[in-house]
Structure formats: C-alpha cells, structure tokens
Amino acid sequence: QVNLVESGGGLVQPGGSLTLSCAASGSIPSLVARNWYRQVPGKQRELVARLFHDGTKEYSNSVKGRFTVSADNAQKKLYLRMNNLKPEDTAVYYCNIRRLTGLEHWGQGTQVTVSS
C-alpha cells in the first residue's frame, strides 16, 4: 500500500552538499517514525537520521552537525540535507517508515558517491 521512492543521489566531491528526497504514496499513519538509512555493499545497514511524529530528530554520531532531516507531511515528502560530505558517506541511502506496530516500508535506495 505504501510506496517510497528516493531521489537526489549522485557524485559529489568531498566538502560538497546534496539533498536527498523521499516521495511517499499511499496512506501513512500519523504515528510513524521517518528514517534515513545507508548501506555500503558487504556491510550492515546504518541508521543515519530519524524523525519522530512529534518532530523529535536523532542523528548518528558520524553525521551530527552535517546532515539535517526534515519532512513535509502534507506533501508526503522526507528530506535529508547533507553538507560537508566525506568519502565515508559514500553509500546507498534508503528512506524508511516504521509504524507503531513495527511494520516497515522501504524505498529502493539512491546512490551517493563522495569522491575527488
């Protein structure tokens, strides 16, 4: 029922910026967490940023001060603004919606490559 599609990834030099977008379709309950994950092939998926229904935001230590998560719930959009990108940020980035029941919805991911 819920479909998520990420966009905005690409190739950027160290120190550059990108904004990732996640467009949702379908019916999304009010009490959900909206999350960004990233994964490097062969390594475990990492939670990068989380936005709770009450507006509370959490970030992984590796991106604090550089990334900002935001949402336009009326438009069913989730964003991740990434500043001062580093090569270690290279990964496939996924948006995720987690319901109170624990049911999750995932996008297909968008590639971010940080390289000089």
N, C-alpha and C positions, 0 to 999 in steps of 0.2 A: 504494500500500500504506500509506504513512504519510500521515495527515491531521492538520493543525494548525488549531486554532480559537482566535482571540484574543477576549478579553472584558475589560471593565473600563474602557473608554474613556468619555468624556463631557465635559461642560462644567464647567470649574473656574476660579475666579478666580486671578489671579496670587498666588503665595505658597502656594497650596493644594497638596494631595497627591492622588495617585491610585496605585492598584496595578493593573497590567495582568497578566492571566493568559493562559497559552497551554496549552491542553489537547491532548495528542497521543494519537492512536490508531494502532494498527498496531505493527509490530516496529521498534524503534530500536536500532541497533548501539551497543555500548559506546563506541567511539572516534569520537565526533562532537563538533562544536562547536555549542553552542546560542547563538543570536544574536537580538538585537533590532535592527531597522532602523526608520527612519522616513522618510517622504517627504511633501513638500509638492507639490501639483499643479503641474506645469510645471517642477519642479526634480528633481535627481538624488537617488536614494535614499542615505541616510546610515546608516552603521553606528553604532549608539548604544552597545551593550554586547555583550560576548562572554563566554561561559562555556565553558571547555575541559573535556574529560573528567576532567582531573586536579584540577579546582577552580580553576584559574587564571582570573582575571577581568580584562577590559580594558574601558575606557570611552573614549568620545570626550572630548576636552577640554571641550566645551561642557556636558557633563553630569556630569563628575567632581565628587564631593562632594555631589551632589544625588540621583543615581539609584543603585540597587542591584539587581543581577541575582542571582537565586537559582533553585534548582531542587529539585524533589522527584522524583528519577528513578524511584523506586519507583511513584509515582503518575503518572509521565509528565507532570509539570507544570513549566512555566517561568514565572517571575515577573519583573516589573520594577516596583520600588517607586520612585516619582517624587515627590520632595519639592521644596519651594520652586519650584514651576512658574512658568515665564516665558512671555509671549506667543510668544516664538520657539520654544517647544517644541510649538506647535500643528502637528500633522501626523497622518497616518495611520501607526500603528505596526504593524509586522509582526514576527512571530516566524519564525525560520528555523533549520533543522537542516542542517548541512553535514557530509557524510561524508568519510572519508579519500580516497575516490575523486574527490571534488569534486561528487558528486551532491547536490543541494539539494532541500529541501522547504520550502514557504512556506505561511503562513496567508493568510487573506483580508484581514486588517487590521482595526484598530479605531481609530476617530477620537478624537483628543484635541484639545480646543479650550480654550485658556487665554485668557480674556478677562474684562475687568471690565465 
